[in-house]
Amino acid sequence: MKKILVVVLLILNINTLFADDINMWKKSTLNKILQKGELRVGLEPGYMPFEMKDKKGRLIGYDVDIAKAMAKAMGVKIKFVPTTFDGIIAGLITNKFDVIISGMTITQKRNLKVNFSDPYIVVGQTLLLNKKLENEIKDAKALDNEKYTVVAKLGQTGEIVARKFFKKAKVITFDTEGQSVSEVLGGRAAAFINDKPFNTVFMDSKGGSNLVHLDKSLTYEPLAFAIRKGDPDFLNWLNNFLKQIKEDKITNLDGRLYKKWFIDTKWLKQVQ
């Protein structure tokens, strides 16, 4: 009798767990994406070479291509939802889109609000310095002086790093990378702090003889996709998607996209 009771209890527990899994799947963002036939991606255009607009106003960039590949793998359409970066997490939480693919760095503070996939690329913060200061400033440490102003984009990791790294220098933020760099080019700020890929591309396209790239990374920053909390099915799919594109030697999608956006500079003609 006891054995029968134990078996019955085990069956009930298994059925309960199975029902919980089914209910979780029904609520999953991934399931809803498949039902709607559309993947909504939140991003902020203007962050070269991750996401930007070409001369015709079309979205292009590394993140854009990754998102398109993701939608193709799901067998659904793609919809990009342009959003300011300082409000992008709020947009995700309020269901304005399904995932953030916008060069977002994993931080503990952000992780309290959203869940992150495995990293899809790793970057670090570097500095674009006004060339007139190249003889007196050889590294980031030399910038930490009351007579210097360091600029960063509002809400990005560069702002966080600047406020932690530069205790004496004045730190000012702006809404866009362009406004920030203009302060340095105009001599109103000593340096601009941002992710190394952006700074490298900016030097190749517009930096020229006016800026110096202090390209030693100040930080280690893994970039990842961000999704809402409590969705293990979607997170599992995203991590498997990343593993596939990074390790598939036949398609070599990850390698091809990296070369297209971070090594070759042909795409610059589309935005200049």
Steps between C-alpha positions, in 0.01 A plus 500: 500500500783738589673426168181579308463826692858597421447428130180704495676794668786482252258503206317799648828688548611423146165617361522819708852574377396431141203734536729770646736464203211530254368812674847654502536433128161656427617817676842498336594792276637249250163327474326834448753596230430177314124548531515861373758417235700809593811575706508854643851632569574808710810698403633853477631601155819704503747264665755416230551231384230321699186688390466811286307644207637522148448793264156367407390470863526120511632323808835327450774364724639199681207474743251547218649207306508285815132578564406415141683168528316432826160566342590278204596217735160538671319511168333834581504859377715767664382833640750754632381739770735803524526610864720742694759306695419651839144371467564171323477273806170661599377438145587131528334461840179665374492262201567754225735241347615143565876536532768768521776464241675834531861459606393466863770418755421250773505679836382385841265799526333425168487131584272581793236613250560275199660166416797480264598239246855378469725775355505533122803732492739655753612865490665751730491874564764716328555873456495743208732784598523850356826489303621829648541313830695200370833624639370546854258206520650161421247281682163509673653556843642833390147621420388480861567865571269787592602696192364236261146414390405150388178446305286189460164398361217507753402157632775302334778309673742777408321732742518242781870437440578873472339579835686214669836553330524879497454633853661841440420572135161648411265246339222625271246290309312558174210326329703374202852392412513773235430778751762356735776479239416850376595631845845346462542615141399851602749507786231527767592157639827312520372152417202282416461154656315225316522140379814419303319388179316832475815702569703299248240551227464869583876548469499330159208707375520844664776510761780570258745765612282640780493211747727242659366157590628379837407146405602307811174367641416618851237231557388151405143523370301204368205606282188284506133477407262610776157346564233523768535305824346153549538366145738198496369370165589819314837525676580139410418564133712817486804331654471206259464743209822674606687174538388389156608813312834515681596134454351419160809493276295442185293818503754693714229762560662650809838531327351649184301761690797595716715552191225695324446751782822511704780436250377617159389864477308489171175560687618848599404622154138413581485737797729787398 
